[in-house]
Amino acid sequence: MTLVKTYGSAVYGIHATTVTIEVSVTQGIQFFLVGLPDSAVKESQQRIDAALQTAGYRLPGRKIVINMAPADIRKEGSSFDLALAIGILAASGQIALQDDEPWMLLGELALDGRLRPVHGLLPIALQARREGFRRIVVPAQNSPEAAIVQGLEVYGLTSLQEVIALVTGTVAFSPLQIDPASYFTARREVWDSDFSEVQGQEMVKRALEVAAAGGHNIILIGSPGSGKTMLAQRLPTILPPLTLEEALETTEIHSVAGKFAEGQALVATRPFRAPHHTVSHVARVGGGVHPQPGEISLAHNGVLFLDELPEFSRSVLEAMRQPLEDREITVSRTRYTVTYPAGFMLVASMNPCPCGYYNHPERPCVCAPGTVQRYLHRISGPLMDRIDLHIEVAPVAFNKLLAGKPAESSAAIRSRVVAARKRQEDRFRQHPSLHCNAQLTPRLLQRYGSPDVQGRQLLDRAMSRLNLSARAYNRILKVARTIADLEGADAVRAPHIAEAIQYRSLDRSSWGA
């Protein structure tokens, strides 16, 4: 009996598990593939047979037993084709592996022997390095993604023939080398849009700056055509640039979900996800028969934009309450439980009423009495309680659009945001779980965000005169703390409170009455 071991990998959630593929070739004529393979893995026999014939080899006419260990974990997908094929060739004596050092082999085989790309290469490469593997073979399209992991020799090849030549030592291939820091630095501030393109809307741009500086969730309320989507799309351009650690974490999620462009090595800019309001519950939170990250996780370290918030189904919106608090989402099903990161900034937009023209400066609202409040109540109180800034967006006058005056660039705004985040980082150094002002607990808010005497008096008067709700109190203090940070002030003063009060439109009892 000849026994050969090759190695592949399986991804669960965003974490990889190394799979040892043990191939035994003995007397007989049957083919056994065991170790909980799914249909895609079982069908690999036909793909491998055709690919081997194209390369000038064949499936041995003897008994083949393949065990995929650990045998109690389900193996899914077509990425095991290459490891299975090389194991069969070596066990049947058709090739001799170069040496005893293990190979991590990943790739789907086409019938003509070409290698097709697979998902999840970054978490697989990271796990391979942790387990001491030195060499990994992947399809050429996936090689930049795997090569971003330092300490591995990554060979990006195009066909089964090339892989055979590599593992037998017939041909010497050079591993792909990428410097993560240089690659990341060159791409992390490349944007297709900029705030300099937005005419007018100075108050809204200021509110977005405050939201970015403190990590606050924000909702934009305005009539159709007022620029809500245009403004939201530019929010990632003023957020602090990703760190290399954040970029790797974000890339893992996009790699597993198959949202990674071929030839790309890293997600270098903050993601912006804008799912349609018809999105399903599974597509939003993740899961499915073969668990995949949802939109909530794809927006990790970036922005999740929900356009026309009241049109989303109740179940989809309520599913966001956990990740907004915990920065992760746990998906539990009968066969599995996986946890995905979900630390995103929520930006929502909505019309003020069904017709869209409540509070419009020129066009009258034709909605019946009470309709505005019923429309707003489609969004639950607990979800609205997690949104710090409520901003009314008025349409820009036509003459301002024609003026074409240069507006402040995203780079200028981002420099102030980065400085404010640096102040928060220094302040929360002894609180590792805190990343920004939006995460302040009531106890810590009293410690770091209490206003001076004039500020407290102003807030008390505003609560009374504007009939602000009780839940608005802490939100105003959090936002005021961020405004103070943007100014570089240590204390929260009355002007900071005054500006923060402007950003709570929906809390006023007169709104929609």
Secondary structure, DSSP 8 states (H G I E B T S, - for coil): -EEEEEEEEEEETTEEEEEEEEEEEESSS-EEEESSB-HHHHTHHHHHHHHHHHTT----SSEEEEEEESTTS-B-SSTTHHHHHHHHHHHTTSS--S-SS--EE--EE-TTSBEE--S-HHHHHHHHHHTT--EEEEEGGGHHHHHTSTT-EEEEESBHHHHHHHHTTSS----B---HHHHHHHHTT--S--GGG--S-HHHHHHHHHHHHHT--EEEEE-TTSSHHHHHHTGGGGS----HHHHHHHHHHHHHHT---TT-----S--EE---TT--HHHHHEETTTTEE-HHHHTTTSEEEESSGGGS-HHHHHTTHHHHHHSEEEEE-SS-EEEEE---EEEEEE-SSSSS-TT-SSS-----TTHHHHHHTTS-HHHHTT--EEEEE----HHHHHH------HHHHHHHHHHHHHHHHHHTTT-TT--SGGG--HHHHHHH--B-HHHHHHHHHHHHHTT--THHHHHHHHHHHHHHHHHT-SSB-HHHHHHHHHTBGGGSTTTT-
